[in-house]
Amino acid sequence: MSLLFEPLTLRGTTLRNRVLLPPMCQYSATDGVPGDWHLVHLGARAAGGFGLVIAEATAVVPQGRISPQDTGLWDERQVEAWARITRFVADRGARSGVQLAHAGRKASTYRPFGEGDGSVPASAGGWPTVGPSEDPFPGYAAPAAMTADEVRAVPAAFAAAARRADAAGFDVVELHAAHGYLLHEFLSSLSNHRTDAWGGSLENRARLVVETVDAVRDAWPDAKPLLLRVSATDWVEGGLTLDEVAETVRVLADHGVDLVDVSTGGNAPASIPVGPGYQVEHARVIRERSGLPTAAVGLITTAEQAEKVLAEGAADAVLVGRAALQDPSWALRAAHTLGVRLGTLPHTGDAAVVTDDSRTGWPVQYERAAWR
């Protein structure tokens, strides 16, 4: 039996397989509200056999958006729009997740559609940014250093967004503490030069991450898993190291995190040795040192490669991003490649019913064109 297509149970939630769609920004929302594009983007991968589809970095407050076109979960209009999407994902037999985020000093930037570079000015819909310190990300406007009261408000904002995520029908919440966004900015000494309770030692720099995990875990239903995305290294001398991240995750294992999504980089320009599976070893180290399940991500493109990651014990799941953009049915193709027998998701009105014999399968509408 393929490990990739074994179910994965986290708390009271079971994923039908271990192929996960990572959060990938679409920069296509209006006032934080997802639309038809998001329904099709996430729904197609759910129909394509993924066990969990995770919606893009979704801001917990308006000023936490990476771009003015990011999705959000700070008001009820967004809840209603997300509920339409989570219902469709569930009907296709997949689980839905959302990555809750605050972009910190990397907020208010142009989306990468050729509209501009760097920070968006107020005249074009941008806003002032904040961070742990006044140091800007290279090429972006300098943030204001957050006051103690502003820092204390962050966990509550994440918790409120988690409650809305539950109301919207999401099965999983992931906290974004990677890629140079606010929680990562506090964790890394490259961007955190504070001298108060949230700066200096690793314990202090990790304090906001721990406080945010605690607040979200209290707000999020106990039966639903809480994931954490981390950058395991800054890839810069003097920056965040794998040892520091592994120690932080070890601490968080006692605070209700259920799985760690292990990425790298993003907090400073760096020379990164990108190649197939280049971050897998980081997932292995964090898994071994923390005792928590991990998901590996980063140029995992073939079924055989994904299966090997699990077989060698580097991770408990894989996230397939770029390859999933090229092929929404990547998971179903992987099952065929690995010789996994697939059923069909039966059609009953407008919903798909997942049975024990068809945990992963072709939608009945595609069955005549599918190969076995």
Secondary structure, 3 states (H helix, E strand, C coil): CCHHHCCEEECCEEECCCEEECCCCCCCCECCECCHHHHHHHHHHHHCCCCEEEEEEEECCHHHCCCCCCCECCCHHHHHHHHHHHHHHHHCCCEEEEEEECCHHHCCECCCCCCCCCECCHHHCCCCCEECCCCCCCCCCCCEECCHHHHHHHHHHHHHHHHHHHHCCCCEEEEEECCCCHHHHHHCCCCCCCCCCCCCCHHHHCHHHHHHHHHHHHHCCCCCCEEEEEECCCCCCCCCCHHHHHHHHHHHCCCCCCEEEEECCCCCCCCCCCCCCCCHHHHHHHHHHHCCCEEEECCCCCHHHHHHHHHCCCCCEEECCHHHHHCCCHHHHHHHHCCCCCEEECEECCEECCCHHHCCEEEHHHHHHCCC
